[in-house]
Amino acid sequence: MWRMWRRIKFLANLKKSIPFLIRFFRSEEVGIDKKVISVAMMVGYIAFPWDLIPDFFIFIGLIDDAAVLTFILQQIVKMAPSSLKEEFQLEKEDKV
């Protein structure tokens, strides 16, 4: 539960997640296969936005979108090299 809360805080803190994503995609330490998988997950959700809860339920409908986005970011963090995790202080989250 604590780990999930940290992931949600990471998602909510755009000042931290956007620079992380930029460094992830520009880093030579990250293999091209991991970059392609990350882009495929993001494009896949944008192209096929199947919702568990429809968005016309204003607040509740956005929760599943945030959950999918959090899941995608979590997978990207898992694929990131340790040097990048340390730079953005994400290393301790994977050990919890």
C-alpha positions in Angstrom: 0.0 0.0 0.0 2.8 2.4 0.9 4.5 1.7 -2.4 1.4 2.5 -4.3 1.0 5.8 -2.4 4.6 6.7 -3.5 3.8 5.9 -7.1 0.7 8.2 -6.9 2.8 11.0 -5.4 5.3 10.5 -8.3 2.5 10.8 -10.8 1.0 13.9 -9.2 4.3 15.6 -9.0 4.7 16.7 -12.6 7.8 18.6 -11.9 9.5 15.3 -11.1 7.9 12.9 -13.6 8.3 14.9 -16.8 12.0 15.5 -16.3 12.3 11.8 -15.4 10.6 10.8 -18.6 12.7 13.1 -20.7 15.9 11.7 -19.1 14.6 8.2 -19.5 14.1 8.6 -23.3 17.3 10.5 -23.8 19.5 8.2 -21.7 22.0 6.0 -23.5 21.8 3.6 -20.6 18.3 2.7 -21.5 18.0 0.2 -24.3 16.0 0.9 -27.4 13.8 -2.0 -26.6 12.7 -0.5 -23.3 12.1 2.8 -24.9 9.9 1.2 -27.6 8.0 -0.8 -25.0 7.4 2.4 -23.0 6.2 4.3 -26.0 4.0 1.4 -27.1 2.3 1.3 -23.7 1.6 5.1 -23.8 0.4 5.1 -27.4 -1.6 2.0 -26.8 -3.6 3.5 -24.0 -4.1 6.7 -25.9 -5.2 4.8 -29.1 -7.4 2.4 -27.2 -8.7 4.1 -24.0 -10.9 1.4 -22.7 -12.3 2.5 -19.4 -13.4 0.3 -16.5 -15.4 3.2 -15.3 -16.8 5.6 -17.9 -15.6 9.2 -17.8 -19.1 10.6 -17.6 -18.9 9.8 -13.9 -16.8 12.9 -13.5 -14.4 12.2 -10.6 -14.7 8.4 -10.4 -14.3 8.0 -14.1 -10.9 9.6 -14.1 -9.6 7.3 -11.4 -9.1 4.4 -13.8 -7.3 6.7 -16.2 -5.0 7.8 -13.4 -4.5 4.1 -12.4 -3.5 3.1 -15.9 -1.1 6.1 -16.2 0.4 5.2 -12.8 0.8 1.6 -13.9 2.6 2.7 -17.1 4.9 5.1 -15.2 5.6 2.4 -12.7 6.7 0.0 -15.4 8.9 2.7 -16.9 10.5 3.3 -13.5 11.1 -0.4 -13.2 12.9 -0.4 -16.6 15.0 2.6 -15.7 18.7 2.1 -14.9 19.7 2.5 -11.2 21.6 5.7 -11.9 18.5 7.4 -13.2 16.4 6.1 -10.2 19.1 7.5 -7.8 19.1 10.8 -9.6 15.3 11.2 -9.1 15.4 9.5 -5.7 13.3 6.5 -6.9 15.6 3.8 -5.8 14.1 3.3 -2.3 10.6 2.9 -3.8 11.5 -0.4 -5.5 13.0 -1.8 -2.2 9.8 -1.2 -0.2 
